[in-house]
Amino acid sequence: MGTVIHSTLLVSDRRAERDGWIRFEDGRVSSRGDGDGWRAATQTGDVVIDAAEIAGDGAVLTPGLIDLHGHGGAGAAHEDGADAIRTARALHRAHGTTRAVISLVTASVDDLEARVAAIGRLAQHEDDILGSHLEGPFLDPGHHGAHDPELLRHPDADTVARLLAAGEIGGTQTIRQITIAPELPGAIDAIRAISAAGVIAAIGHTDADADATAAGVDAGATLVTHAFNAMPGIHHRRPGPIPTAARDDRVVLELIADGVHVADAVMLMLLRAAPGRVALVTDAMAATGMADGDYAIGALDVVVEQGVATVRGTDTIAGSTLTQDVALRRVVGLGVPLPDAVGALTATPAKVLRRDDLGTLRTGAIADAVLWSRELEVARVWTAGAVR
């Protein structure tokens, strides 16, 4: 038995197809097309869904959204274990994020080993969890952001090996990415080791100039952690990491499109400078979906006012309260064409993860999908063909 969804604008792979339809079976996209072709594709027992009846005229169907970088939500932080991760995932799934990498803030190496292993075991059974992201401890102390500077360290070979070993679960590496400042002593060798293990090395929380950034990319780094934040800005004679990464086709840049971390004009500049290579992420923390008030991120106290999280007593931004549906609406509101905006939440992060079965509604892909209203409000979410 399958599911057929028809009469929708089908947006996938940076293209839009009017009056589209799609059929899911056994957790995969089995067929798709436009017009009345869905009638011939429908099999006995299929659930048939008229998109307009659920989402209204102008309904849109996209692949499920993928978040490469988030720390929690619904009052739950990823550091608090499996139930907290499930709670956060339920919130973000309701906002269209069908798959997510589980980000961890800096902690002791012992704690990181335990948390990485726990996430790895969870990922074996929870198909919407893609693995872990270590945002620390290999960060520049001068750009530590909402990470405890006392817990930062240089990326020595033994520590890198310990963390990578912790991510090996059942012969599979479950760490998806590690953020690292490429100018730190030992960083270039660490980037090589991280990349050789099949893990994404991400440049971030860094004081790197253009040369150090380029060296990190040449060593294997393929991602920039929340571009513009916790790194040097763009200077016309000292370009730093962002222009260096934006001009290099090997690199994807994360962008937090909440209007707080990066100004709208700068977001639009980056999207135009690196078309198809910007991944919209949330960097969401526990307060996402919750009221303003007192929270924590790792070992640091955080206060949230008007939806903006800062480390208590400072103006340092401490993650976001963003969901990916809001990011989509914001970017489309800047004038980015809908297929390109959707691509930044689907195809681009899937490419970073080397998952050609995600982030697309091509035949044979995993049937993750989101049905939206014309106003891009989430109406229904499917993960592997099932409503979640």
Secondary structure, DSSP 8 states (H G I E B T S, - for coil): -EEEEEEEEEEETTEEEEEEEEEEETTEEEEEEETTHHHHH--TT-EEEEHHHHH-TT-EEEE-EEES---EETTEEGGG-HHHHHHHHHHHHHTTEEEEEEEE----HHHHHHHHHHHHHHHTT-TTEEEEEE--SS--GGG-TTS-GGG-----HHHHHHHHHHHEETTEE-EEEEEE-TTSTTHHHHHHHHHHTT-EEEE-S----HHHHHHHHHHT--EESSTTTTS----SS---HHHHHHT-TT-EEEEE-SSSSS-HHHHHHHHHHSTT-EEEE--B-TTTTS-SEEEEETTEEEEEETTEEEETTS--B--B---HHHHHHHHHHTT--HHHHHHTTTHHHHHHTT-TTSS--STTSB--EEEE-TT--EEEEEETTEE-
